[in-house]
């Protein structure tokens, strides 16, 4: 596969994951401050300025490493170059916005100032199918716990904490294997994603809720 084919395959993977995230994970991200309270020692914060980005802090969208695969593993230079070009073209059409945000600790009154990812705006991420590997791989522990319960504690479907759905392992093959081998691996991934999607769908329907977030964060 040449760089153009690999880039197309990468974007297609992002689109599939965007659909899943939209159905089951986006609500968690929109209510990140509440989800954070589920972590050990989680504090209550209120937003006093800007847009709270959750995990999308400065630089997150430009990390192309494939963590946990092997030392130094990352997206190929060819894919990264095409990804960056497409991003730059898209950013030219985007309105500039203030990257800073401020939180106040509800208990102590302490104020924290941070800076979100340059692709993150008032409506969330503007990258769509141009997200980076970290963006489509990372889920926080509360989300993983809920997905694991929805999947009947099937850790293989959800994947390990450091590699959601085995995305990093899959991406490590892109550009290093034949087109036929990639299509086989991509089909296996599609099957895995479909199983998790259906498991979540059954779980939500069985509890007569609107979303996975509602099941665990509102109905609890």
N, C-alpha and C positions, 0 to 999 in steps of 0.2 A: 504493500500500500504506500502511495506517495503522500507527501505532506497534506495536500488538498483533500485526499480521501480520508486521512486520519482526522483532519480538522472537522470534516463533515460528520464523521462517526462520533467525534467528541460532542459536537453540538446536539446531535440526535440523542445521545445519552443524557445530556443536560435537560433536554425537553421532556424526556420521560420522567426524570426525577422531579422536575418542576411540577408536573401534574400530581405526582404523589405528595410532594411537600404541600402543594396547594390544598389538597384534600384532607391531609391528616396532621401536618406539622405547622403550617402558617399561623394557625390560631394561637399556638404556644408562643411563637415569636412575637406576635402582636401584643401578647400579654406577658412579655418576658419578665417584667418586674415581679409579677405574682408567682411565676414559675421559679424564679430564683429563691423565693422564700422556702421552697421545698428542699433546697440544698442544706447540708449541715452547716449551721452557723449563718444561714441566709438572713440578711438584714432587710428591713423595709425601707425603701427609698421612694421619694416622689420626685418627678421631673419638674425642674424649675426653669429650664431654658433649653431650647433646641429640640432635637428629635432623638430619643433613646434608641441606640442601634442594636441592643442585645449583644450578640456575638460578633456583629459586623463592625469591629473596631478598625482603626487606621491600619492599612497595609494588609488586612486579611484577604481581600480579593485578589491580591497580587502574589500570593504564595502558591508556587507551582510544584512544591515538593510532594512526593507520594510517601507519606509517613508510614513507617513500619514495614515497608517492602524490602528495601535494602539500602545500605548507606549511599547517600547521594542520588537516590532515585528521584526523578522528576519527569514532568511532561517533556517530550522532545523539544529541542530548540525550534524545529519547524512548526510544530503545533502552536507553541507559545508565541512565535512571531505572528502567525496568522490570527491568533486570538487577540493579541495586543492591537494589531492593525484594525480589526473589526471593532474592538472596544473604543479605540481612539476616534474612529469614524462616527460611532454612535454618540460619544460624549460631546462631539461638536454640535449636536442637535439638542443637547440637554441644557436646561437653565442652571446656572451656577447657584449653589446654596451654601449656607453657613455650616461648616463641618463640626463645630463645637456644640457640646451639650453639657448640661449641669444637673446633678442630682443632689438631693438633700436627704441625709439620714433621718428618718422619722423619729428615731430614739434619741440621737445625740445632737442633731442639728448640723452635723458636719456636712460640708459641701464638697462634692467631687466634680471635677471638670474633666471631660474626655473628648476625644475626636473620633468620629466615625469614618468608616471606609469611604473613599472618594466616589464610589459608585452608589452610595446609599443616600437617598433623598427623603423628602417628606412622604413620599408614597412607597418607601422601601427601596429594594434593589432595582436598578435599572438595567441589569445585565441580561436577564432572561437566560437564553441558551449560551451566553458567553461567560457564565460564572466560572470561577476557578475550582480546582480539585477540592480544596478545603471547604469551599462554599457548599458543594453538593455532598460532601462526606460527613461533615460534623453535625452531630446531634448531641445535646447536653444530656447528662445522666437522667434527669426526670423524664425526658422524652423517650430515651432508650428503655427505661423501666416500663413505661406505659406501652410502648410498642411490643416489648417482650411479653407482657401479660396478655396483650391482645392476640399475640401469636401463639398462645398456649405454652409459653416458656421455651419455645423453639429457638435456641440461640443461633442455630445455623442460618435460619432465615434472616434474622435481624443483623447478625454479624457481630464481631467483637466490638468493644467500646472504642477502640482506636481505628476501626475500619468498618463503618456502617455499610451493610449489604456487600461487603467485599469490594467496594468501589475502587480503592487504591490498588488492590491486587489486579482488578480488571484493567485499569488504566495503564498499569505497568506493562501490559502486553501490546498496547496500541502503538503501532509503528515498529514493533519488534517481531511480529509473527506474520504469517501469510494472511491474505484476505479471507481465505476459506476458514482458517483457524480463528480469526477474529470474529467472523460471522457465527461460528459455533459457540464461542465464548459469550458473545453478545446475546445469543438466543438463550443460553443457560441463565444469564443474568436476567433477561426479560421474564423467564419462568419464575425465578426467585422473587423478583419484584411483584409479579402478579400474585403469587401466593401470599405475600405480606399484605398486599392491597386487599385481597379477598378476606383475609383473616381480620383485618381492621374493620372492613365493611360489616362482617358478621358480628363482630364485637359491639360496634356502635348500634347496629339494628337490634341486637339482643337486649341492650340496655335502654332502648327507646330514647336515645339522645341524638342530637344533631351532629356531633363531632366527637372525636377522641378527646379533645380538650374538655368538652363538656362532661364526658364520662368521669374523668379523673380530677378535674380542677373545679368544676362547678357542682356536680352531683355528689361529690365525696362528702 
